[in-house]
């Protein structure tokens, strides 16, 4: 178990804007940072990071918290895994509490945990074989050296080698205590009937580990080195609970910082394309690893940039098939350029032939927009055939129809018009046709998915708050007062007592005194937990306000605290428009005083309504209790009238109106 001292050190060292910035392209907005939500598709940024408060808030989904909770949310980490990941990033040594782990705790490891662990073990094993085993050096390392890879690049991508012996790794893992079941589920080993000792899936191949966004090994790609063997050149891990090839991009972990820094991503096909470009100094590159590009992969890139350049081999027979990828990228709002290397070259060979500056300039100067690219490919064999030319133009317009932004669509169509000497009106007419075809296809697919999906039965609880305006009002003020405790808790207020003597009191103490004086029963469980923690803090001479609760391992508490600390107003950067509204809390002393009185007023109204409910029950059964309730309602109404004068409430005009001072 990670010691409390280590946890405290992690929280005091890590920076939320740096952690989140690896997954989301953040832009400065006043004192905060803003970006597109990584949890929800959106076009307008609603994701806010506060560097001063060290928290984040996603207004599109309602999620929020610390850097650690962000890692847990986006990487599906457990709390200890998130802490260890952050500690590794910031070079913090983990200290463990010396506690004996129970057998029950050992057996409580999930299959997912074991899959991550066995892949880590395998990755270390393959690297060890590559560098320190005789066959590993003479076969695996020699192959990488022939490809002109330097030691630092081999280590950066954690490349390895699986030996010729058919069950070398399987025997190693079984000896380490891993079960046949987990080895088989990981895809690292196969246990056929004729080989009960197991067979290594990747035997006699060089190994390319496939990492998650955060750097955990999810699976492997492996290349056979013998040319006379009738088997697949490349072999990949099968789909597992932790590895879904459609959700992964090779090299993203090693490239994410460069992509974010350059605000551009190069998209290639193979492992060696990524590695060779890195070795030449070009690091903003990822590969789809031989699979068709997926929406999930595009969204991974979009977290970091909207600018993508696709790099193709000059003689690639599958270029026309790549048109689907272009359309998908356009649908997701990406800005696309395409580069064809000279015949006989691919990104790997081109990067090894030329220095970094030459490769960078070649990509910059030779990459074309998707219209020029499709025109070049589609018009190669058209010659003077007007039918083929019309089909080629229709295909280009179809791609334009996938562009989401109306202004961009119009600019692209003008470019097509100029390129082919066609009227803009005819192109807009064709665009409408293509958009209708696309919408019909999308609708058809959605209908098929609905028909296949089992019907959902949902029980929606009644929204009691909206049905009962008295309850709604008191809940609103209860939440507001607790928010004040979180936001302004340690602010010292100057007050005067009945003798007009000045005294000082914190916001927390004043609101807490109000709750205790009213013997208030909290209607929201999270508020009760927070206030009880505040009381406990006062007993220990601590003022527990917002920052204390941010790292609470309770999702509902954390969400409430973040809501209080990052109000909706912070989505707007008013200063950029020369608008300077008053800051929330500028007049905190008056605000607290007014809201305490208003909560008292709302609570009395709520008690009157709840007490009135009891009258019918006792009207015929208990005369004494009945008159006690009438007396209670009368006193509550008198208190309500007095309060309405103090806060200047009018049931017609509302609260705080007609103030003359």
C-alpha positions, 0 to 999 in steps of 0.5 A: 500500500502506498504510504500517506507521505508519498500520496501527499508528495504526489498531490503536491508535485503534480500539475493538473494542466500537465497531466490533462494536457497530454490527453487534451489540447488546452488553450489559455482562457483567462486564468484557466485553460479550455479544451474539447471534452475527451469524454464527449463529442463536441465542437465548442470547448466545455472542458475547463482546467484551473491551474490555480485550484489544480482541478478540472471540470467537464461541463458536457458530462458533469465530471470533474476532479483532480489530476489523479481522478482524471487519470482514473477516468480516462485510463480506467486506472484504479486509484493506486495505478493512477498514483503510480503513473503520476509518481513515475511521470514526476520521478517520485519514489513510491514508499510502501506501508509495510503491511502484510497483504492478506490472501484474500487481497491477493486473490482479489486481483481482477483478470484485467490487472493480471492481463496488464501484469503479464504483458509487462512481464512479457515486454521485459522478457522480450527486451532481456532476450534481445539485449542479453541472449546470444540468439537475441543479439545475433538474430533480433538485434542484428535485424534492427541494426540492419534497419539502421536503428540506434540503441536509444531508439530501440530502447525508446520503443522497447523493441524485443525478440522472442526466441526460436524455442517454441515455449520459451516464454510460456515456460518462463511465465508458468515458472513465475506463477502465472496460470495457463488460463491468463497466458491463453487469454492474453494471447501470448501463449497457445495450448493445443492438444498436441502441445500441453506445455504450450506454444509461444505465439510470437516465437522467432520474431522481433517484437514491437510492443503496443502501448496505451496512451499512458504507456501501459503495454496492451499487446504486441506486433511481431515480425517474422525474419525468415523469408522461406516460411509460409506464415504471416509476415506480421502477427498481432496480439488477439483482441483481449479485455485490455487490447482493442486494435481499433482503439489504439495507435502505434507510437502515440505514447511516444509521440503525444507531446510532439503532436501537441507541441507542433499542433500536427500529426503525421499518420503512417501505416507501419511500425517501422515508419513511426520508428524511422521518423522518430530516429530522424528527429520527426516525432509527431507521428503515429501508425494505424498498424495495418488496420483500417483507420477507425473513428476511435483512433481519430478521436485519440488524435483529435485530443491533441490536434485537428491537423493530420497529414497522411503519408503514403508509399508512392506505389501503394496499391491501396491508396484508393482504399484510403479514401474512406479514411479521408472521409472519416477524418473529415467527418470528425472535423479534422484538417487533412493533407496528404503526401505521396512519397516517390515511387519505391519509397515509404516513410521508413526508407525516405527518413533513412535516406535523408536528413531531418531538415530535408524530410520536414521540408519535403513533407511541408512543401509536397503535402497537398489538400485532399481535393488535389490528392483525390484529383491526382489519383482519380484523374490518372486514367481518365484521359478524355473520358467525360463520364469518368471525369464526372465520376471523379469530380462526384467522388471529390464532392462526396468527400466535401459533403463530410466536412462539418463546418459550413464555411469550410465546405464552401471554400472547398467547393470554390476550390473544386470549381476553380480546379475543374472550371465548373459552376459553383451552383452545379457543385452545390447541387451535387453537394446536396445530393451527396449529403442526402445519400450520406444521411440516408446511409447513416439513418439506415445503419442506425435503424439496423443497430436499433433493431438488433439492440434489445429494448430498454426498460427504464424506470425514471424516478419522479423529480420530487424537487420540481414537483415540490417548489418548497423543497426545491427552494430549500435544497437550492439554498442548502447547496448554495451555503455548502458551496460558499463553505467550499469556495470561501470557507477560510475568508475572515468576515468582520461582524458586529454583535448586539452591543455593536462590538466588532468581532471576526469569524470565518465563512465556515464558522458563520454558516456552520453556526447557522446550521447548528442554531437551526438544528438543521437536518440536511436534505442532501447526503453529500452536504451532510458528509461535507459539513460533518468533515468541516466540524471534525476539522474545527475540532482539530483546529483545521479549516477544511474548505474546497481544496481539502475535499478535492482529493476525496475518493468519493465521486459524488463529493468530488463532483460537488466540490468541483462544481462549487470551485469552477462555476459555469461562468468560467467557461466564458473568457469575458476579458477577451471581449473587454467585458469585466463583470464582477467576480463571484465572491467580490462582496462575500460578506454581504452574500453570506449574510443574505444567503443565510437569512434566505436559507432560514426563510426558505427552511421555515416555509418548508417546515410550515408545509411539512407540518401542515401535512400532519394536521389531517392525520391528527385532526380526529385522532389526537386533539392535543397533538393537533393543537400543538401543530397549529401552534407550531405553524403559527410561530413559524409563520410569525418568524417567516413574516419577520424574516421577510421584512429583514430580507425585504421579500415580496411574494409578488416582486421576489427577493431583494427588490426595491432596495434603497440602500 
